[in-house]
Amino acid sequence: MIFSFSGVSAYGVLLQRGYNIPFWVFLVLTFSGIAAMALFVWKFTMHSTFSAWNYQWWEHDNPMRKEVEEIKKELAEIKKLIKEQR
């Protein structure tokens, strides 16, 4: 929203400097640029941030980690028993 308001308010500055473009063209360019920036942040920044948070949460005092590791061990034992029965 801040980028939107800042971009639209820049239209007056462009008019003062002698650029005479229609307002709708300026709006399309402004919102296209904002959408491109948002897409860039979503595609390249957000996923790495969430991955880092998940890694830190998993590595440092995660209360569920012990339970998940026990479940993995039990599943490995069950798979081993199934293979032995075949």
N, C-alpha and C positions, 0 to 999 in steps of 0.2 A: 504494500500500500504506500509506503514511503517513497519507493521508486516511482510509483504511478503519479503521485502528487508532485514530486520534484520534476519529473519529466514533462508533465502537462504545464507546470508553471514556467518551464524553460521556453515555452512557445513565445512568450512576450519578449524574451531576450533575443530570440532569433529574428523577430520582427524589427526590433530596434537596430540590429546589425545589418539589416537590408535583405535578409532572406525572406522572400515572399512565397511561401508554400501554403497550400490550403490546410486548414486545421485538421481535417479528417486524415490527410496524408501524414501529418505530424503524429496524430494519435496512433495510426497504424504502425508507423515506424517505432514509436515509443513503446507500445505494448508488445510489439514483436521482439524488440531488444530485451524487454523485461522477461518475456517468456523464454527467450534463448538463455538468459542468465539463470533463470530458475531451473531450466532443463539441465544446464551444465552442473549446477550445484547438486541437483537430485541424482544425476548419473554418476558423477565422479567423487562427490564429497560425502553425501549422506550415507552411502553404503559402507564406506570405509570407517566412518565415525561409529556406526552401529556395530560393525564388526569388532572394532577396538573395544567398545564398551562390553560386548558379549565376551570377548577374550578375557578382559580384566575381571569381569564378574565370575567367570568360570574358574580362573586360576587362583583367585584370592578369596579364600573363606566362603566358598559357595556352599550353602547348607544342603543343596540337593546333590552335590557331586558324589558324596559317599554312597548315597542310595542308587544313583545311576550306575556307578562302578560295580556295586553289588549285583544289580540287575544284569549287567553285561556278563559278569562271571557266571551267574545262574543260567543265562541263555547259552553260554559257551558249553557248560556242563550238559545241558539238555540236548544241544546239537551233537555233542560227543556220544551221548547215550543213544540217540537216534541212529547215528552212523554205526554204532556197535551192534544194534539190533538188526540191521539190514544185513 
